[in-house]
Amino acid sequence: MKKILVTGGAGYIGSHTVVALQEAGFEPIIVDNFSNSHESVLEGLRAILGTEVKSYNVDCNDKAAFRGVFETEAPVAGVIHFAAHKAVGESLQKPLAYFQNNVGSLLVLLELMQEQGVHNLVFSSSCTVYGVPDVLPVTEETPIKPPSSPYARTKQMCEDILRDLAQAPGNDIKTILLRYFNPIGAHPSGRIGELPLGVPNNLVPFVTQTAAGWREELTVYGTDYDTPDGSCVRDYIYVGDLARAHVVAVQRQLDGKAAEVETFNVGTGRGNTVLEVVRTFEEVTGQPLKYRVGPRRTGDVPAIYADATQAAEVLGFRTEVELREGLATAWRWQQHLVSLSNG
């Protein structure tokens, strides 16, 4: 089995990708310092896969420790780089921490990949690189606008670094940039899902925690945008579909089909408003949600959703799970968390 290092592999998207990799016949190796994840995820992975997933408690900014992982696991066929701070609001408060972690860890990784002769990288990027787009949906050729947060700027900077590296003489690292939209949901088993430490920054875990009584109410940040119901529009992609996109990208590189740098939007191609998500969750679960309307939130883009044509035509990747089913899995995961908290 070919080994794929998965940085941030104990995180939300990382853990689901670990499952997808293992089920596709790869050997995923987790590298995670658990700064924004929990070691209980490893138990969930064991329950789903029926086997232990190898995991290293290592910070990707720690070059010596990270080098040790490459040397121990050699030969490594490729890397999927998830490890990053990812909260838009927090990045406005702690920009230096975001630049140090998100950009710094990529530089360390690239140096080690060159040193260790590893040639394939799938990079976790974000639709936030588009800023506030003039035209929807966004394609991979949509102009990159000024970022709305330091988090978004780190993703833009990382993409720029990877494109510049591709132009350097003698570079032999091939990169696929996957620009995610808004992942939701959990593994159908309910054993792994989104597990934010502290107050959630994303909509769906706040919705499920409110429905479970863990939060008093949900705040909808702004209902005066130029959207169908005034709330923000996002492209909500099921996390299992997003995980599958990484496996397709890895396989493309290993099959020798990838160019130096390739970019793909990974979304459904449809936009839903925040209030639509709230109503759909109530319909699917039968759980009434207490929410209030708050002011607009700094850094929020009014509306963004993907043109997913390129991923379909080049990667052969299409999403399969609809919003309703994704929200149902998120609620199943929340019920699992409730049962654990009740002992």
VENUR-V100413 format. One record per residue. N is the residue number from 0. RES is the residue in three letters. PHI is phi in degrees with one decimal (999 if undefined). PSI is psi in whole degrees, 0 to 359 (* if undefined). BURIAL is # if it has 24 or more other ideal C-beta (glycine too) atoms within 12 Angstrom, else .. Layout:
# VENUR-V100413
n=N res=RES phi=PHI psi=PSI burial=BURIAL
n=N res=RES phi=PHI psi=PSI burial=BURIAL
This chain:
# VENUR-V100413
n=0 res=MET phi=999 psi=135 burial=.
n=1 res=LYS phi=-78.6 psi=136 burial=#
n=2 res=LYS phi=-89.1 psi=133 burial=#
n=3 res=ILE phi=-122.1 psi=118 burial=#
n=4 res=LEU phi=-73.9 psi=132 burial=#
n=5 res=VAL phi=-120.8 psi=98 burial=#
n=6 res=THR phi=-75.7 psi=139 burial=#
n=7 res=GLY phi=68.6 psi=27 burial=#
n=8 res=GLY phi=-71.1 psi=348 burial=#
n=9 res=ALA phi=-93.8 psi=359 burial=#
n=10 res=GLY phi=-78.2 psi=187 burial=#
n=11 res=TYR phi=-63.3 psi=298 burial=#
n=12 res=ILE phi=-71.8 psi=322 burial=#
n=13 res=GLY phi=-58.4 psi=315 burial=#
n=14 res=SER phi=-66.3 psi=322 burial=#
n=15 res=HIS phi=-69.2 psi=328 burial=#
n=16 res=THR phi=-70.7 psi=325 burial=#
n=17 res=VAL phi=-58.1 psi=316 burial=#
n=18 res=VAL phi=-60.9 psi=312 burial=#
n=19 res=ALA phi=-63.5 psi=321 burial=#
n=20 res=LEU phi=-63.8 psi=312 burial=#
n=21 res=GLN phi=-61.2 psi=317 burial=#
n=22 res=GLU phi=-69.1 psi=338 burial=#
n=23 res=ALA phi=-89.9 psi=2 burial=#
n=24 res=GLY phi=97.2 psi=10 burial=.
n=25 res=PHE phi=-94.8 psi=167 burial=#
n=26 res=GLU phi=-110.4 psi=101 burial=#
n=27 res=PRO phi=-77.1 psi=139 burial=#
n=28 res=ILE phi=-119.8 psi=116 burial=#
n=29 res=ILE phi=-83.0 psi=133 burial=#
n=30 res=VAL phi=-123.7 psi=112 burial=#
n=31 res=ASP phi=-155.0 psi=136 burial=#
n=32 res=ASN phi=-95.6 psi=5 burial=#
n=33 res=PHE phi=58.2 psi=30 burial=#
n=34 res=SER phi=-75.5 psi=335 burial=#
n=35 res=ASN phi=-136.9 psi=32 burial=#
n=36 res=SER phi=-150.1 psi=176 burial=#
n=37 res=HIS phi=-128.2 psi=142 burial=#
n=38 res=GLU phi=-66.7 psi=345 burial=.
n=39 res=SER phi=-63.3 psi=339 burial=.
n=40 res=VAL phi=-58.3 psi=325 burial=#
n=41 res=LEU phi=-63.7 psi=325 burial=#
n=42 res=GLU phi=-66.9 psi=319 burial=.
n=43 res=GLY phi=-62.2 psi=319 burial=#
n=44 res=LEU phi=-63.2 psi=319 burial=#
n=45 res=ARG phi=-63.1 psi=320 burial=#
n=46 res=ALA phi=-65.7 psi=322 burial=.
n=47 res=ILE phi=-74.5 psi=315 burial=#
n=48 res=LEU phi=-92.6 psi=344 burial=#
n=49 res=GLY phi=72.3 psi=17 burial=.
n=50 res=THR phi=-153.8 psi=161 burial=.
n=51 res=GLU phi=-78.3 psi=136 burial=.
n=52 res=VAL phi=-98.0 psi=129 burial=#
n=53 res=LYS phi=-65.9 psi=134 burial=#
n=54 res=SER phi=-140.8 psi=138 burial=#
n=55 res=TYR phi=-117.1 psi=126 burial=#
n=56 res=ASN phi=-84.2 psi=86 burial=.
n=57 res=VAL phi=-138.4 psi=138 burial=#
n=58 res=ASP phi=-85.3 psi=129 burial=#
n=59 res=CYS phi=-66.2 psi=346 burial=#
n=60 res=ASN phi=-83.0 psi=349 burial=#
n=61 res=ASP phi=-89.4 psi=93 burial=.
n=62 res=LYS phi=-62.0 psi=319 burial=.
n=63 res=ALA phi=-64.7 psi=314 burial=.
n=64 res=ALA phi=-65.9 psi=319 burial=.
n=65 res=PHE phi=-66.2 psi=320 burial=#
n=66 res=ARG phi=-58.2 psi=321 burial=#
n=67 res=GLY phi=-59.4 psi=324 burial=.
n=68 res=VAL phi=-65.2 psi=311 burial=#
n=69 res=PHE phi=-57.4 psi=316 burial=#
n=70 res=GLU phi=-68.6 psi=321 burial=.
n=71 res=THR phi=-67.6 psi=321 burial=.
n=72 res=GLU phi=-95.5 psi=1 burial=#
n=73 res=ALA phi=-55.7 psi=141 burial=.
n=74 res=PRO phi=-85.6 psi=138 burial=.
n=75 res=VAL phi=-100.5 psi=128 burial=#
n=76 res=ALA phi=-82.6 psi=332 burial=#
n=77 res=GLY phi=-174.4 psi=171 burial=#
n=78 res=VAL phi=-131.4 psi=137 burial=#
n=79 res=ILE phi=-110.7 psi=120 burial=#
n=80 res=HIS phi=-104.8 psi=98 burial=#
n=81 res=PHE phi=-95.5 psi=329 burial=#
n=82 res=ALA phi=-55.0 psi=114 burial=#
n=83 res=ALA phi=-170.5 psi=151 burial=#
n=84 res=HIS phi=-72.3 psi=145 burial=#
n=85 res=LYS phi=-138.9 psi=9 burial=#
n=86 res=ALA phi=-95.8 psi=120 burial=#
n=87 res=VAL phi=-56.8 psi=310 burial=#
n=88 res=GLY phi=-62.0 psi=316 burial=#
n=89 res=GLU phi=-64.0 psi=325 burial=#
n=90 res=SER phi=-65.1 psi=332 burial=#
n=91 res=LEU phi=-68.9 psi=331 burial=#
n=92 res=GLN phi=-87.3 psi=330 burial=.
n=93 res=LYS phi=-131.7 psi=60 burial=.
n=94 res=PRO phi=-61.2 psi=322 burial=#
n=95 res=LEU phi=-64.6 psi=321 burial=.
n=96 res=ALA phi=-62.4 psi=324 burial=#
n=97 res=TYR phi=-69.9 psi=317 burial=#
n=98 res=PHE phi=-65.1 psi=316 burial=#
n=99 res=GLN phi=-61.0 psi=313 burial=.
n=100 res=ASN phi=-77.2 psi=309 burial=#
n=101 res=ASN phi=-73.6 psi=314 burial=#
n=102 res=VAL phi=-80.3 psi=318 burial=#
n=103 res=GLY phi=-60.0 psi=316 burial=#
n=104 res=SER phi=-66.8 psi=326 burial=#
n=105 res=LEU phi=-65.7 psi=318 burial=#
n=106 res=LEU phi=-62.3 psi=317 burial=#
n=107 res=VAL phi=-60.9 psi=314 burial=#
n=108 res=LEU phi=-59.6 psi=313 burial=#
n=109 res=LEU phi=-63.8 psi=319 burial=#
n=110 res=GLU phi=-60.8 psi=318 burial=.
n=111 res=LEU phi=-70.3 psi=323 burial=#
n=112 res=MET phi=-62.3 psi=318 burial=#
n=113 res=GLN phi=-64.0 psi=315 burial=.
n=114 res=GLU phi=-63.3 psi=321 burial=.
n=115 res=GLN phi=-96.4 psi=1 burial=#
n=116 res=GLY phi=70.9 psi=37 burial=.
n=117 res=VAL phi=-102.8 psi=128 burial=#
n=118 res=HIS phi=-112.1 psi=354 burial=#
n=119 res=ASN phi=-121.7 psi=127 burial=#
n=120 res=LEU phi=-133.1 psi=129 burial=#
n=121 res=VAL phi=-108.7 psi=120 burial=#
n=122 res=PHE phi=-106.5 psi=133 burial=#
n=123 res=SER phi=-79.9 psi=99 burial=#
n=124 res=SER phi=-105.7 psi=196 burial=#
n=125 res=SER phi=-154.5 psi=149 burial=#
n=126 res=CYS phi=-66.6 psi=348 burial=#
n=127 res=THR phi=-65.1 psi=345 burial=#
n=128 res=VAL phi=-64.5 psi=340 burial=#
n=129 res=TYR phi=-77.8 psi=348 burial=#
n=130 res=GLY phi=64.4 psi=220 burial=#
n=131 res=VAL phi=-97.4 psi=102 burial=#
n=132 res=PRO phi=-72.1 psi=150 burial=#
n=133 res=ASP phi=-80.9 psi=330 burial=.
n=134 res=VAL phi=-132.5 psi=139 burial=.
n=135 res=LEU phi=-119.0 psi=149 burial=#
n=136 res=PRO phi=-73.7 psi=166 burial=#
n=137 res=VAL phi=-88.4 psi=137 burial=#
n=138 res=THR phi=-103.8 psi=174 burial=#
n=139 res=GLU phi=-65.0 psi=342 burial=#
n=140 res=GLU phi=-95.8 psi=0 burial=.
n=141 res=THR phi=-57.6 psi=133 burial=#
n=142 res=PRO phi=-57.1 psi=139 burial=.
n=143 res=ILE phi=-80.3 psi=118 burial=#
n=144 res=LYS phi=-97.2 psi=168 burial=.
n=145 res=PRO phi=-54.4 psi=137 burial=.
n=146 res=PRO phi=-71.4 psi=154 burial=#
n=147 res=SER phi=-93.9 psi=359 burial=#
n=148 res=SER phi=-160.7 psi=159 burial=#
n=149 res=PRO phi=-58.6 psi=325 burial=#
n=150 res=TYR phi=-56.5 psi=310 burial=#
n=151 res=ALA phi=-61.6 psi=322 burial=#
n=152 res=ARG phi=-63.5 psi=322 burial=#
n=153 res=THR phi=-62.3 psi=323 burial=#
n=154 res=LYS phi=-68.9 psi=320 burial=#
n=155 res=GLN phi=-60.7 psi=315 burial=#
n=156 res=MET phi=-62.7 psi=318 burial=#
n=157 res=CYS phi=-63.5 psi=319 burial=#
n=158 res=GLU phi=-61.5 psi=317 burial=#
n=159 res=ASP phi=-61.7 psi=317 burial=#
n=160 res=ILE phi=-58.8 psi=315 burial=#
n=161 res=LEU phi=-68.6 psi=324 burial=#
n=162 res=ARG phi=-70.2 psi=320 burial=#
n=163 res=ASP phi=-63.8 psi=319 burial=.
n=164 res=LEU phi=-61.0 psi=322 burial=#
n=165 res=ALA phi=-62.2 psi=334 burial=#
n=166 res=GLN phi=-87.6 psi=351 burial=.
n=167 res=ALA phi=-74.3 psi=141 burial=.
n=168 res=PRO phi=-58.3 psi=133 burial=.
n=169 res=GLY phi=80.6 psi=1 burial=.
n=170 res=ASN phi=-66.0 psi=134 burial=.
n=171 res=ASP phi=-126.2 psi=20 burial=.
n=172 res=ILE phi=-95.9 psi=125 burial=#
n=173 res=LYS phi=-99.9 psi=138 burial=#
n=174 res=THR phi=-127.3 psi=135 burial=#
n=175 res=ILE phi=-112.1 psi=120 burial=#
n=176 res=LEU phi=-93.0 psi=119 burial=#
n=177 res=LEU phi=-104.9 psi=114 burial=#
n=178 res=ARG phi=-91.6 psi=104 burial=#
n=179 res=TYR phi=-76.9 psi=151 burial=#
n=180 res=PHE phi=-100.3 psi=234 burial=#
n=181 res=ASN phi=-111.7 psi=99 burial=#
n=182 res=PRO phi=-70.5 psi=140 burial=#
n=183 res=ILE phi=-139.5 psi=166 burial=#
n=184 res=GLY phi=92.1 psi=189 burial=#
n=185 res=ALA phi=-152.3 psi=170 burial=#
n=186 res=HIS phi=-60.7 psi=141 burial=#
n=187 res=PRO phi=-54.6 psi=333 burial=.
n=188 res=SER phi=-69.6 psi=341 burial=.
n=189 res=GLY phi=75.1 psi=15 burial=#
n=190 res=ARG phi=-96.7 psi=339 burial=#
n=191 res=ILE phi=-135.8 psi=151 burial=#
n=192 res=GLY phi=-173.1 psi=193 burial=#
n=193 res=GLU phi=-76.2 psi=123 burial=#
n=194 res=LEU phi=-130.0 psi=73 burial=#
n=195 res=PRO phi=-67.7 psi=141 burial=#
n=196 res=LEU phi=-85.9 psi=124 burial=.
n=197 res=GLY phi=82.6 psi=210 burial=.
n=198 res=VAL phi=-76.1 psi=128 burial=.
n=199 res=PRO phi=-63.1 psi=145 burial=#
n=200 res=ASN phi=-97.4 psi=340 burial=#
n=201 res=ASN phi=-97.8 psi=157 burial=#
n=202 res=LEU phi=-64.5 psi=308 burial=#
n=203 res=VAL phi=-65.2 psi=316 burial=#
n=204 res=PRO phi=-62.9 psi=330 burial=#
n=205 res=PHE phi=-68.7 psi=322 burial=#
n=206 res=VAL phi=-62.1 psi=310 burial=#
n=207 res=THR phi=-67.5 psi=322 burial=#
n=208 res=GLN phi=-67.9 psi=327 burial=#
n=209 res=THR phi=-68.4 psi=316 burial=#
n=210 res=ALA phi=-62.9 psi=328 burial=#
n=211 res=ALA phi=-83.0 psi=355 burial=#
n=212 res=GLY phi=86.2 psi=8 burial=.
n=213 res=TRP phi=-78.1 psi=334 burial=.
n=214 res=ARG phi=-120.8 psi=144 burial=.
n=215 res=GLU phi=-67.2 psi=317 burial=.
n=216 res=GLU phi=-160.1 psi=161 burial=.
n=217 res=LEU phi=-95.1 psi=141 burial=#
n=218 res=THR phi=-105.7 psi=127 burial=#
n=219 res=VAL phi=-95.5 psi=113 burial=#
n=220 res=TYR phi=-84.5 psi=90 burial=#
n=221 res=GLY phi=93.4 psi=124 burial=#
n=222 res=THR phi=-127.5 psi=27 burial=#
n=223 res=ASP phi=-120.1 psi=22 burial=.
n=224 res=TYR phi=-79.5 psi=162 burial=#
n=225 res=ASP phi=-83.0 psi=69 burial=.
n=226 res=THR phi=-132.9 psi=171 burial=#
n=227 res=PRO phi=-53.4 psi=322 burial=.
n=228 res=ASP phi=-123.8 psi=11 burial=.
n=229 res=GLY phi=90.1 psi=348 burial=.
n=230 res=SER phi=-96.8 psi=163 burial=#
n=231 res=CYS phi=-61.9 psi=149 burial=#
n=232 res=VAL phi=-107.9 psi=132 burial=#
n=233 res=ARG phi=-137.1 psi=162 burial=#
n=234 res=ASP phi=-102.3 psi=105 burial=#
n=235 res=TYR phi=-94.8 psi=109 burial=#
n=236 res=ILE phi=-104.9 psi=136 burial=#
n=237 res=TYR phi=-65.2 psi=134 burial=#
n=238 res=VAL phi=-61.8 psi=329 burial=#
n=239 res=GLY phi=-67.8 psi=323 burial=#
n=240 res=ASP phi=-64.8 psi=315 burial=#
n=241 res=LEU phi=-60.3 psi=318 burial=#
n=242 res=ALA phi=-60.2 psi=318 burial=#
n=243 res=ARG phi=-61.9 psi=326 burial=#
n=244 res=ALA phi=-60.7 psi=326 burial=#
n=245 res=HIS phi=-68.1 psi=321 burial=#
n=246 res=VAL phi=-64.4 psi=318 burial=#
n=247 res=VAL phi=-61.5 psi=319 burial=#
n=248 res=ALA phi=-66.1 psi=316 burial=#
n=249 res=VAL phi=-59.7 psi=314 burial=#
n=250 res=GLN phi=-63.4 psi=322 burial=#
n=251 res=ARG phi=-60.3 psi=317 burial=#
n=252 res=GLN phi=-66.6 psi=315 burial=#
n=253 res=LEU phi=-68.2 psi=335 burial=#
n=254 res=ASP phi=-81.6 psi=358 burial=.
n=255 res=GLY phi=75.9 psi=21 burial=.
n=256 res=LYS phi=-95.5 psi=349 burial=.
n=257 res=ALA phi=-84.2 psi=145 burial=#
n=258 res=ALA phi=-82.4 psi=183 burial=.
n=259 res=GLU phi=-57.2 psi=309 burial=.
n=260 res=VAL phi=-137.4 psi=128 burial=#
n=261 res=GLU phi=-129.1 psi=145 burial=#
n=262 res=THR phi=-125.3 psi=134 burial=#
n=263 res=PHE phi=-138.0 psi=133 burial=#
n=264 res=ASN phi=-73.4 psi=135 burial=#
n=265 res=VAL phi=-121.3 psi=95 burial=#
n=266 res=GLY phi=-151.6 psi=185 burial=#
n=267 res=THR phi=-90.1 psi=339 burial=#
n=268 res=GLY phi=86.5 psi=8 burial=#
n=269 res=ARG phi=-129.2 psi=148 burial=#
n=270 res=GLY phi=-109.8 psi=142 burial=#
n=271 res=ASN phi=-128.2 psi=144 burial=#
n=272 res=THR phi=-79.9 psi=162 burial=#
n=273 res=VAL phi=-58.4 psi=316 burial=#
n=274 res=LEU phi=-67.7 psi=329 burial=#
n=275 res=GLU phi=-63.6 psi=319 burial=#
n=276 res=VAL phi=-62.7 psi=316 burial=#
n=277 res=VAL phi=-59.2 psi=311 burial=#
n=278 res=ARG phi=-64.8 psi=320 burial=#
n=279 res=THR phi=-65.9 psi=319 burial=#
n=280 res=PHE phi=-59.6 psi=315 burial=#
n=281 res=GLU phi=-61.3 psi=319 burial=#
n=282 res=GLU phi=-65.9 psi=316 burial=.
n=283 res=VAL phi=-70.5 psi=321 burial=#
n=284 res=THR phi=-102.4 psi=342 burial=#
n=285 res=GLY phi=73.3 psi=12 burial=.
n=286 res=GLN phi=-98.8 psi=118 burial=#
n=287 res=PRO phi=-71.3 psi=143 burial=.
n=288 res=LEU phi=-113.0 psi=129 burial=#
n=289 res=LYS phi=-88.8 psi=121 burial=.
n=290 res=TYR phi=-143.2 psi=159 burial=#
n=291 res=ARG phi=-131.9 psi=159 burial=.
n=292 res=VAL phi=-93.6 psi=126 burial=.
n=293 res=GLY phi=-112.7 psi=179 burial=.
n=294 res=PRO phi=-69.9 psi=164 burial=.
n=295 res=ARG phi=-57.0 psi=150 burial=.
n=296 res=ARG phi=-103.8 psi=132 burial=#
n=297 res=THR phi=-56.9 psi=134 burial=.
n=298 res=GLY phi=93.8 psi=350 burial=#
n=299 res=ASP phi=-78.1 psi=133 burial=#
n=300 res=VAL phi=-86.1 psi=134 burial=#
n=301 res=PRO phi=-57.7 psi=315 burial=#
n=302 res=ALA phi=-154.1 psi=138 burial=#
n=303 res=ILE phi=-158.0 psi=135 burial=#
n=304 res=TYR phi=-152.5 psi=163 burial=#
n=305 res=ALA phi=-90.2 psi=149 burial=#
n=306 res=ASP phi=-93.8 psi=113 burial=#
n=307 res=ALA phi=-98.9 psi=18 burial=#
n=308 res=THR phi=-61.2 psi=315 burial=.
n=309 res=GLN phi=-64.1 psi=319 burial=#
n=310 res=ALA phi=-62.9 psi=323 burial=#
n=311 res=ALA phi=-68.8 psi=316 burial=.
n=312 res=GLU phi=-79.0 psi=324 burial=.
n=313 res=VAL phi=-93.9 psi=313 burial=.
n=314 res=LEU phi=-86.2 psi=339 burial=#
n=315 res=GLY phi=72.5 psi=25 burial=.
n=316 res=PHE phi=-104.2 psi=130 burial=#
n=317 res=ARG phi=-137.5 psi=146 burial=#
n=318 res=THR phi=-72.2 psi=154 burial=#
n=319 res=GLU phi=-122.9 psi=335 burial=.
n=320 res=VAL phi=-103.8 psi=128 burial=#
n=321 res=GLU phi=-82.0 psi=169 burial=.
n=322 res=LEU phi=-54.6 psi=314 burial=#
n=323 res=ARG phi=-60.1 psi=314 burial=#
n=324 res=GLU phi=-67.4 psi=321 burial=#
n=325 res=GLY phi=-60.5 psi=317 burial=#
n=326 res=LEU phi=-67.8 psi=326 burial=#
n=327 res=ALA phi=-63.9 psi=320 burial=#
n=328 res=THR phi=-69.0 psi=325 burial=#
n=329 res=ALA phi=-62.8 psi=321 burial=#
n=330 res=TRP phi=-70.3 psi=323 burial=#
n=331 res=ARG phi=-61.0 psi=318 burial=#
n=332 res=TRP phi=-64.2 psi=317 burial=#
n=333 res=GLN phi=-62.4 psi=321 burial=#
n=334 res=GLN phi=-64.1 psi=324 burial=#
n=335 res=HIS phi=-62.5 psi=315 burial=#
n=336 res=LEU phi=-62.3 psi=321 burial=#
n=337 res=VAL phi=-62.1 psi=316 burial=.
n=338 res=SER phi=-63.9 psi=323 burial=.
n=339 res=LEU phi=-65.8 psi=319 burial=.
n=340 res=SER phi=-70.2 psi=335 burial=.
n=341 res=ASN phi=-85.3 psi=359 burial=.
n=342 res=GLY phi=78.3 psi=* burial=.
